[in-house]
Amino acid sequence: MHLVSLLTDFGLKDPYVAEMKLVLIKKCPKATLVDITHQVEKHNIVEGAFLLEMAVPFFPDGTVHLAVVDPGVGSARAPVVVECRGRHVLVGPDNGLLTRAAKLLGYKQAYRIESPGFLGLKVAPTFHGRDIFATW
């Protein structure tokens, strides 16, 4: 079973969460998507990091945790994949959002997402959640 947890500050009044989920489903049709929350206060990295840290211990080994709270979207901050013990993988922006969860899960190593094979066909400067993180 492929399990993907989702945490964002996208809210639920627009199609952004659905667009990101559809990219994930296209990439991995057998994945089970579990919403942690999409109601993190807009751009509040500290709140998002706390909520992610609280949720990840309840997920089984091998879960991919996709988290996007990204006030720096389109800036020089790196999109990253973080490997942790228990085959947990964190995917999101390198802005501190993933740090607490990585520490709790047992950080192993991190990679910058830059290979064209891991990027969407078209990367919008304002929607890396869909065009970079969900395509990984």
N, C-alpha and C positions, 0 to 999 in steps of 0.2 A: 504494500500500500504506500502510495506517495502522499504525504501530508504537507500542506503548505498553510502556515498561519499568516494572517494579514493584519497589519496595524498601520493606519494612516491618519492624517488630519484632513482628509478630503471632504468629510461630511457626507450627508446622504441626500442632498437636494438636487444633485445633478448626476450625469451618467458616468462620472470618472471612476468610481469603484467598479461599476459593471464593465467598463472598457478594460480596466486592468485585469479583472477576472477572466474576461473573454480571451485576452492574450495568453493568460496562464493555461486556460482550458485547451486552446489551440495547440500550445506547446506540449502539454502533458494531459491528454484527455482523461486519463485514469486518476488524476490527482483529486484528493479531497481537500477543498478549501475551507479553512476555519477562520472566521472573522474574530479577531481579538477586539478591535474597535476601529471605527473610522471617525470617531468623535473626539480625537485629541484636539485640544485647543490649537487653532491655526498657528503654525510655525513654532509651537512650544516643544522644543527638543527635550527639555528636562522632563516634562510630563510624559511625553512619548517613551523616553528611555525608562522611566519608572514603571509605566504600565507594561512595557515589553518584558522588563526584568521580572515583574510579578507573575506574568503568564507563562514564560518559557519552561519553568520546571515541570509543568503539568503535561507537556507534550512528550511523546515517545521519542526514543533515539531515531535519528534519520529524518527528523522534521526540518523542512526549510522554512525559515522565518523571514518573511518579506516585510520590511518596515520602511515607511516613507513619511517623514516629517522633514521638509526640506526647504527652508527659507532661502537657501543658496542655489536653488535649481537654476541651471544654466550658467553657473559660475565655475570657478576653477576647482571647487571641491570634487573629490573623486567618487565615482560609484564603486562600491566594494562588495566583495564576497568574503565572509569571515568563516573559517572552519573552526569548529569547537569539538571537544570530546563528545563521544556518543554519536558521532556523525551528524550532529546538529550543524546547520548552515544558516548564517545570517546574511541577508542581502539588503543593501540600502545605501544611503549616502554616508560618506566619511565626515560626519559632522558631530560626532559624539552620541548619536542616537543608539548605536549598537553596542557601545562600550560596556555598559553595566550588564547587559545580557551575556555578552561574550565572556566577561570575567566570571559570572555565575556559572555558565555552562562549561568553562574550562577552555579558554582561548588557545588555539594551536597556531594558526597562521591566517594572514589576510592577503587578498589579491585585488588589484585594481581591474575593473571591467573596462577593457579598451579594445579587445579584439572585435573586428566587424562581425564575426560569426555570432557574437553575443549581443549585438545591438539590433534594434528593430530596423526594418527597411528604411524608415524615415524617422528621425529622432527630432521631435518637437522640442524647442528650447525651454518649454514650460511644463512638459509632462514626462519626466524621466521615469516616473512610477510605471507608466504603461510601456514606454519605448525603450527603456534600458533595463530596469529592475525586473519587470515581469517577463522579459524575453530571456533572461538568464536561465 
